[in-house]
C-alpha cells in the first residue's frame, strides 16, 4: 500500500487513511520507548536548580520574599528587612550578576510553584505558616537594624 492509499472500512462504505505503521505489538512499543529514552540521555539539572543548590541561603531569601508577595504580607518593614538580609548575604559572598539573576529567578519559580500547589484553599494555611515565618524573619531583621540606629531609608531600597 502506498502513502496516499485508503483502506475501505466495513461501516457505511467509507474509507480511512491507511496506517503508517502496522507494528503495534507490545514488543515494538517497548523497543521504541527504549530508543527514545536512550536518545534523550540522562536528566540534567537546569541552571536554576544549580543556582539553588549553589546559593541556598540567598535562594531562601528570594523564595521567602516571593511568599510575602503572594500572601500580601509585603510591608515597609518586611520589604526593608528583605533588602537588609539580601544585601548582607551578597556582601558576605559576592557572586556574579548572572549567578545572582539565576538565584533570584529560582526563588521566584519556587514561590510560584508552591502557590500553584496550595491553590486557593491551601493558600491560607501556607500564608499562615511559611508566609508568617518569612514576615517575622524580615521584620525582626529590620527592627534589629533600626534599633542599632543604622536603618536604611526608603530611598535606599532597590
KEKE-3310 file (N, C-alpha, C; in steps of 0.2 Angstrom, whole numbers, plus 5000, padded with zeros to 4 digits):
npx = (5004:5003:5008:4998:4986:4970:4961:4947:4933:4921:4910:4897:4902:4913:4930:4946:4962:4976:4986:5001:5011:5011:5015:5010:5013:5016:5030:5036:5032:5039:5052:5053:5051:5062:5072:5069:5071:5085:5090:5086:5095:5104:5095:5097:5101:5094:5099:5094:5091:5104:5109:5101:5106:5119:5118:5111:5106:5104:5094:5084:5080:5076:5065:5057:5054:5046:5035:5030:5025:5015:5006:5002:5009:5019:5026:5032:5042:5044:5049:5060:5068:5070:5078:5089:5093:5096:5106:5116:5119:5124:5135:5143:5146:5151:5144:5143:5134:5126:5124:5118:5106:5101:5098:5089:5078:5076:5071:5059:5052:5051:5043:5031:5028:5025:5014:5005:5004:4997:4985:4969:4962:4972:4981:4978:4983:4996:5001:4999:5008:5022:5022:5020:5031:5042:5038:5040:5053:5060:5055:5060:5073:5074:5070:5080:5091:5086:5086:5099:5102:5105:5096:5090:5085:5069:5072:5084:5081:5080)
npy = (4994:5011:5028:5037:5029:5023:5014:5003:5004:4994:4999:5008:5010:5019:5026:5026:5034:5024:5015:5021:5014:4997:4990:4987:4979:4975:4972:4980:4993:4994:4993:5004:5014:5012:5016:5030:5034:5032:5040:5052:5054:5057:5064:5081:5094:5110:5127:5135:5126:5122:5135:5136:5126:5130:5142:5142:5149:5162:5159:5155:5167:5175:5166:5167:5180:5180:5173:5182:5191:5184:5182:5194:5200:5209:5222:5239:5237:5223:5222:5230:5223:5212:5217:5221:5208:5201:5210:5208:5195:5195:5203:5196:5185:5187:5186:5182:5193:5186:5174:5178:5183:5171:5164:5173:5171:5158:5157:5164:5156:5144:5150:5153:5140:5134:5141:5138:5124:5124:5131:5139:5136:5130:5140:5149:5142:5140:5154:5157:5150:5147:5160:5169:5166:5170:5184:5187:5185:5194:5206:5206:5207:5219:5228:5225:5230:5244:5247:5248:5260:5262:5260:5258:5269:5273:5277:5271:5258:5245)
npz = (5000:4996:5001:4999:4999:5004:5016:5015:5025:5035:5039:5032:5020:5020:5019:5026:5031:5027:5039:5045:5051:5053:5064:5080:5091:5108:5110:5100:5104:5117:5113:5105:5115:5123:5114:5112:5125:5127:5117:5123:5134:5150:5163:5166:5178:5177:5175:5185:5195:5198:5203:5214:5222:5224:5230:5243:5254:5250:5240:5248:5254:5243:5239:5251:5250:5239:5244:5253:5244:5237:5248:5252:5262:5261:5268:5273:5283:5282:5268:5268:5278:5270:5260:5268:5273:5261:5255:5265:5263:5250:5251:5260:5253:5238:5222:5204:5192:5184:5191:5202:5196:5192:5204:5209:5200:5202:5215:5213:5204:5213:5223:5215:5211:5223:5227:5217:5220:5232:5230:5230:5242:5251:5252:5262:5274:5270:5269:5282:5289:5282:5276:5287:5294:5286:5286:5299:5301:5292:5297:5310:5307:5301:5312:5321:5315:5314:5327:5331:5326:5313:5302:5285:5273:5264:5251:5249:5246:5233)
capx = (5000:5007:5007:4991:4980:4965:4958:4940:4930:4915:4904:4894:4906:4918:4937:4950:4969:4980:4990:5008:5015:5007:5018:5008:5014:5019:5037:5038:5032:5044:5058:5053:5051:5069:5076:5068:5074:5092:5092:5086:5101:5102:5092:5102:5098:5094:5103:5090:5092:5111:5109:5098:5110:5125:5117:5104:5103:5101:5088:5078:5078:5071:5059:5053:5051:5040:5029:5027:5021:5009:5002:5000:5012:5025:5025:5038:5047:5046:5052:5067:5071:5072:5084:5095:5096:5099:5112:5121:5122:5128:5142:5147:5149:5150:5143:5142:5127:5122:5123:5113:5100:5098:5096:5083:5073:5075:5067:5053:5049:5049:5037:5026:5026:5021:5007:5001:5002:4992:4978:4965:4960:4978:4985:4978:4987:5003:5002:4999:5014:5028:5022:5021:5038:5046:5037:5043:5061:5062:5053:5064:5079:5073:5069:5086:5095:5084:5087:5106:5102:5108:5091:5090:5079:5066:5075:5090:5079:5081)
capy = (5000:5017:5033:5040:5025:5022:5007:5003:5002:4990:5004:5013:5010:5024:5025:5030:5033:5018:5016:5022:5008:4991:4987:4989:4974:4977:4972:4985:4999:4994:4994:5011:5018:5012:5020:5037:5036:5032:5047:5058:5055:5057:5071:5086:5100:5116:5132:5137:5120:5123:5141:5135:5122:5133:5148:5140:5155:5168:5156:5155:5174:5176:5162:5170:5187:5179:5171:5188:5195:5180:5182:5200:5202:5214:5229:5243:5234:5217:5223:5233:5218:5208:5221:5220:5201:5200:5213:5205:5189:5197:5206:5191:5180:5190:5181:5186:5195:5180:5169:5182:5183:5164:5163:5177:5168:5151:5159:5166:5150:5140:5153:5152:5133:5132:5145:5134:5118:5125:5133:5145:5134:5129:5146:5152:5139:5142:5160:5157:5146:5150:5167:5172:5164:5175:5190:5189:5185:5200:5212:5206:5209:5227:5231:5224:5235:5251:5248:5250:5267:5262:5258:5261:5273:5270:5279:5267:5252:5245)
capz = (5000:4995:5006:4998:4998:5009:5017:5015:5031:5034:5040:5028:5014:5020:5019:5031:5029:5029:5045:5043:5054:5055:5070:5086:5096:5114:5110:5096:5108:5122:5109:5103:5121:5125:5109:5114:5132:5125:5114:5127:5138:5157:5165:5169:5181:5174:5178:5191:5200:5200:5207:5221:5227:5225:5235:5247:5259:5245:5237:5253:5255:5237:5240:5256:5248:5234:5248:5256:5239:5236:5254:5254:5268:5260:5271:5273:5287:5279:5262:5270:5281:5265:5257:5273:5273:5254:5255:5269:5260:5244:5253:5263:5247:5232:5216:5198:5191:5181:5196:5206:5192:5192:5211:5210:5196:5205:5221:5211:5202:5218:5226:5211:5211:5229:5226:5212:5223:5238:5227:5234:5249:5254:5252:5269:5278:5268:5271:5290:5291:5278:5275:5293:5296:5282:5288:5306:5300:5289:5301:5315:5304:5300:5318:5324:5312:5316:5335:5331:5323:5306:5297:5279:5272:5259:5245:5248:5244:5226)
cpx = (5004:5005:5000:4985:4976:4963:4950:4937:4924:4909:4902:4898:4912:4925:4940:4957:4972:4985:4997:5012:5010:5009:5015:5008:5017:5027:5040:5038:5037:5051:5058:5054:5059:5073:5075:5071:5082:5094:5091:5092:5099:5099:5097:5098:5099:5098:5100:5091:5099:5112:5106:5102:5117:5124:5111:5101:5100:5095:5083:5076:5074:5065:5054:5050:5045:5034:5026:5023:5015:5004:5000:5003:5018:5023:5032:5043:5049:5050:5059:5071:5074:5078:5090:5098:5099:5106:5118:5124:5126:5135:5146:5150:5147:5149:5142:5135:5123:5120:5117:5106:5097:5095:5089:5077:5071:5070:5060:5049:5047:5043:5031:5023:5022:5014:5002:4999:4997:4985:4975:4964:4966:4982:4984:4982:4995:5005:5003:5005:5020:5028:5023:5028:5043:5045:5040:5050:5063:5060:5058:5071:5079:5074:5076:5091:5093:5086:5095:5107:5105:5103:5092:5084:5076:5069:5082:5088:5079:5074)
cpy = (5006:5022:5036:5036:5025:5015:5008:5000:4998:4994:5008:5014:5016:5022:5029:5029:5027:5020:5017:5017:5003:4988:4990:4984:4977:4977:4978:4992:4999:4996:5002:5016:5018:5016:5028:5039:5036:5038:5053:5059:5056:5064:5075:5092:5106:5121:5135:5132:5121:5129:5140:5131:5125:5139:5147:5146:5160:5165:5157:5162:5176:5172:5165:5177:5186:5176:5177:5191:5191:5181:5189:5203:5207:5221:5233:5239:5227:5217:5226:5228:5213:5211:5220:5213:5200:5203:5211:5199:5190:5200:5201:5186:5183:5185:5186:5188:5190:5175:5172:5182:5176:5162:5167:5174:5161:5152:5161:5160:5145:5143:5152:5145:5131:5136:5140:5127:5119:5127:5138:5142:5133:5135:5150:5149:5140:5149:5161:5154:5149:5157:5171:5171:5169:5182:5192:5189:5192:5206:5212:5209:5217:5230:5230:5229:5242:5252:5250:5257:5267:5259:5261:5265:5271:5272:5275:5260:5251:5245)
cpz = (5000:5000:5005:4998:5004:5010:5018:5021:5030:5035:5034:5021:5014:5020:5024:5029:5031:5035:5042:5045:5056:5062:5076:5091:5102:5114:5106:5100:5114:5119:5107:5109:5123:5120:5111:5120:5131:5122:5118:5132:5145:5158:5168:5172:5177:5178:5185:5197:5203:5205:5214:5225:5228:5230:5239:5251:5255:5242:5242:5254:5249:5237:5245:5254:5243:5238:5251:5251:5238:5242:5256:5260:5267:5262:5270:5277:5284:5272:5264:5274:5276:5262:5262:5273:5266:5253:5259:5266:5254:5246:5257:5258:5241:5226:5210:5197:5188:5186:5200:5202:5192:5199:5212:5206:5199:5211:5219:5208:5208:5222:5222:5211:5217:5229:5222:5216:5229:5235:5232:5241:5253:5255:5259:5274:5276:5270:5279:5292:5288:5278:5281:5296:5293:5284:5294:5305:5297:5293:5307:5313:5303:5307:5322:5321:5314:5323:5335:5328:5316:5301:5291:5278:5265:5252:5244:5245:5236:5223)
residu = (UNK:UNK:UNK:UNK:UNK:UNK:UNK:UNK:UNK:UNK:UNK:UNK:UNK:UNK:UNK:UNK:UNK:UNK:UNK:UNK:UNK:UNK:UNK:UNK:UNK:UNK:UNK:UNK:UNK:UNK:UNK:UNK:UNK:UNK:UNK:UNK:UNK:UNK:UNK:UNK:UNK:UNK:UNK:UNK:UNK:UNK:UNK:UNK:UNK:UNK:UNK:UNK:UNK:UNK:UNK:UNK:UNK:UNK:UNK:UNK:UNK:UNK:UNK:UNK:UNK:UNK:UNK:UNK:UNK:UNK:UNK:UNK:UNK:UNK:UNK:UNK:UNK:UNK:UNK:UNK:UNK:UNK:UNK:UNK:UNK:UNK:UNK:UNK:UNK:UNK:UNK:UNK:UNK:UNK:UNK:UNK:UNK:UNK:UNK:UNK:UNK:UNK:UNK:UNK:UNK:UNK:UNK:UNK:UNK:UNK:UNK:UNK:UNK:UNK:UNK:UNK:UNK:UNK:UNK:UNK:UNK:UNK:UNK:UNK:UNK:UNK:UNK:UNK:UNK:UNK:UNK:UNK:UNK:UNK:UNK:UNK:UNK:UNK:UNK:UNK:UNK:UNK:UNK:UNK:UNK:UNK:UNK:UNK:UNK:UNK:UNK:UNK:UNK:UNK:UNK:UNK:UNK:UNK)
# end
